[in-house]
Amino acid sequence: MKTGVLRLRLLAIATLTLAAAAIGARGGVEVAPLGFSFRNTAREAGLTAITVFGGTKTNKYLLETTGSGVAVLDFDADGWLDVFLVNGSTLEGFPHGTAPTSHLYRNRRDGTFEDVTGRSGLTQSGWGQGACTGDYDNDGFDDLFVTYWGQNRLYRNRGDGTFDHVTGAAGLATPKPRWGAGCAFLDYDRDGRLDLFAANYIDFDLASAPVPESGLCRYKGIPVACGPPGLRGGTNVLYRNTGKGTFEDVSDRTGISRAQGTYGLGVSTLDFNDDGWVDLYVANDSNPSALYLNHTDGTFTDVAVAAGCAYSQDGKPQAGMGVAIGDYNRDGTVDVFKTNFAGDTSTLYANDGKGFCEDRTFAGGIGLNTRWLGWGVGFLDLDKDGWLDLFLVNGHVYPEVERLKTEAGYKQRKVVYHNLRNGRFQDVTESLGSPVTTPKAGRGAAFADLDNDGDLDIVVNNVHDTPDLFMLDSPADAHWLIVKPVGTRSNRSAIGARVRLVTATGRQVQEVRGGGSYYSQNDQRVHFGLGESTRVERLEIRWPNGLEEMWMDVGIDRIVTLKEGSGVAVQPGK
Amino acid sequence: MAIGSLLLWCAGDVLAQELPTQNISPLKQGRALLEANDLVRARNSIEAALARDPASAEAHVLLGLVWERQKDFAAAAASYVKAIGYAPRMAEARDRLGFVLGQQGKTPEALRQFEEAVQLDPGLFDAQYHLGATRWWTRDFAGALPALQAAVKLRPAHAEARYYLGLTLQSLGQLEPAIEHLRQAVRWNPRLAVAQARLGIALEAFGDLDGAIAHLQAAVRIDPTASDARNSLGLALSHHGRGKEAVAVLQQLVQAQPIYIPARLNLGTALMQLGDLAGAVTVYRALIALDPANAEAFYNLGLALKQQDQFAAAEIELRHAARIDPALPEAPFTLGVVLWQTGRADEAAQQFRDALARKPDYADAHYMLGTVLKQQGRLGEAAALFREAIKYRPMSAEAHRSLGQTLKQQGQQHQAAEAELAEADRLNRLTADAQASTFAVSVGLRKWKAGDHAGGIERFREAVRLAAENPQAHYQLALALRRRGARSEADIHFAEARRLAPHLRTPADKP
């Protein structure tokens, strides 16, 4: 009898599966003193509501796995960012009146938050997914859009601490349930009014979805929730703001519904080709991701495949989850970072400024981590040195992995990459210790300066757990500037504004963006780390409507609000 | 199973046909005593018969059988030669001579005797069986086939003959008839462990994993020391996704036979598939201690380390594997991936080239080298490598896509680029649709079991629509249609299911 031996073959970077390993085995890379650290103050700060999402030990459907997002917004316009945490549900449901709801926490400006969900009119239960904010009616107050499996909901901020649920009145009700995912406000046609983009993950129907008991869907031998491959993908949707308090679905005529991939999750706006017209990036699960390039004529084309921003470095579709945008190499173009499934690397696409993404995952030092399953992610300048670092929130999709012997668990630590200013990143997670090394089943994460101290803090929405509030303590001697652009002719939130800052050490570029991370909304003020620079020589804003203005000597170590039209106009492109 | 023991069983069967009696001639008495395994007295009686009639070919044959039983094959051969001398057309004597020659390692001579025997008496089962089995052992499968077919015709219930015929057909690539004969073998002798094991392996090759596991389990039950059967069972369980059972089976085997290398390799693999990479590393390290020249063990260890993100350690093991076995293409390939992933693209390219030198038709290596070169801007070389990858794996969507992108980047052959990208899309759709079809079958079954027959049929039809090559979709649709009375349409789908997966036979139509 012939003796059979199963030959193991490596088919791709993402292959078989991975297990927890000793970090020390990485080979003695020294980490220089970082100068920044985190404190998780969620409990003391009052962010204490548990996010419920599906089963705790096993999940029958993928619906139970995706978790929820976080939005930061200044709903009471007091200059301090508040926190909205989306909540989910379970297949079994809850007795009347006991279902978990999303929560709005008002920033008390002293490091604590007050749960104002009930009085704000945002008490809502269901399979909540993502959230994004923007002042769609240009009244000076941030409005809120929350996606659901079921019916997405638009909340108009009345300006008195309460919200009106206006989904139906705004024309956003859908005839059948959809699986809304990441979302973003944006002004794609530059008419000064915020439009709305929502990804749709799966065209999902409980009655027709296969279940783990079918034996068809296994992860390392364990039956798990099926999909998304094999399930019908959702179609992304773009709503145009009519300016009359309503939106119209323009997905088909704008080309949004003709993406190459499907299973959209994380969404962010960006101006990929720096033409002043806002584009969109969508991290797709198990499919090529999408880069919708705005043709400036009211239409988009998904150019991700042609531009090289769709696949892994070895040319395979990845399970994209979250997306971060930022100019990590300070070449003046915005780059893309995407979190993916366990057994795969995250992806770092450097924007070459000529319409193409250069995959710098391996060259950038990101190829060394394949054990974690990433969700929320942000580019942020942790040490305020003017170079964007990365913060990744992780956690496995399947709670069933807890049954595996050495698999990285359901709860996973974060990953923090420090920008080495040479195109490479260094994983500094271990040297940061707790709380970033504390395993959690993280999902959405929003990056924002919640205490207005000049660095970005992080709110993480965890599954079956309370949220994390990572307050960043950055080097006190490093300078900073936060800019809050306010549109007057452009959309008031200034989403799509590009902010350039010049100091003696060089230039930095930031954008005001809709969406971001995984299912979340980041701070729409832009943050610059200035390091040792004590003077901002020049600050320029290209407003969403195309106007370019300049300010001199705006100061440092402060938050400046700059209104459209208040600067010195400069000729576009100069 | 050794050839000799099987053949002896056969001889035993022949002898068992005659019963010992009292008050008979020395020759008959000798035969009875031989049957009773009273070899000393048997020999005395037969020699007494020979003293009376030295030219009795029958007596010489019987004496030869006594020597055979006493493992004195030279003496046995001498007796059979004498028998042939007195009765040159005595097929039985030639068959036995062939057998003892075979036992002495004189296979060509044995074959000649079997061939002679068959020529003299095509109806002699033993001769046909021995000829067929010996030809199988000498890998003359085409020659074995007619002899074994004749043997099976002569004695349809002979399990060993069925077994060898099954093996022969499998070796000739005729899997389905092979399975049929192996099934007959275990039907006539359910305790024939090798047949159970072989049937299990054949069923696995046929796509019937459940059947494979059942027969391999039977083989192991019958013969707990059957290492290969246990190893095959571990593999089948692993393929079935029953990783924990696979690990248990292979762990038992490793404990029982610590130096059985394949079991250790497969145990490591099974642990890796369960995500127990630390466990796999332990297994591979133990194997390396036992067999320091085992390149596969070093390779697997490197892979397990890589998958724990221990790149430096993985690199060491993979380099070792590549050095030990210059014919192992996977070692430099995976080393190339490790190097690339850690930002050493030039070194990675060199390793992919090494993999291609070892295996020029290695599609993955062509593809990965092409990808590295594409990212280095060496578009012409990259395009050529992607074309090679496609040549060896035409269904590789990523190779088509990468070629299309490269051609686009080169700014030439616009139509060719679009064609490649379109082909990549088509292949991706095929994969997605195949998965969706599998899900649709599953949901259809759920609906059917819940009594929603129309809903079930609708899903089965959707499954067929999504992937016309999905045999289960046709099969389940056929079953459902037949139960709903749509027999002619059901027959069409049964036929299609069987064409796509021959093990999906139309079940008996129960009222």
Interface residues (C-beta under 8 A of the other chain):
Chain A: M1 K2 T3 G4 V5 L6 R7 L8 R9 L10 L11 I13 T15 L16 T17 L18 A19 A20 A21 A22 A25 R26 G27 S208 A209 P210 V211 S214 G215 L216 R218 K220 G221 C226 P229 G230 L231 R232 Q260 V305 A306 G308 Y311 Q313 D314 G315 K316 P317 G343 T345 E358 D359 F362 A363 G364 G365 G367 L368 N369 T370 R371 V401 L404 K405 T406 E407 R424
Chain B: V194 A197 R198 I201 D228 A229 N231 S232 L235 S238 G241 R242 G243 K244 P262 L265 N266 T269 M272 Q273 L274 G275 D276 L277 A278 G279 E296 Y299 N300 L303 K306 Q307 Q308 D309 Q310 F311 A312 A313 E330 F333 T334 V337 W340 Q341 T342 G343 A345 D364 Y367 M368 T371 Q375 E398 R401 S402 Q405 K408 L421 D425 N428 T431 A432 Q435 A436 T438 F439 S442 V443 L445 R446 R459
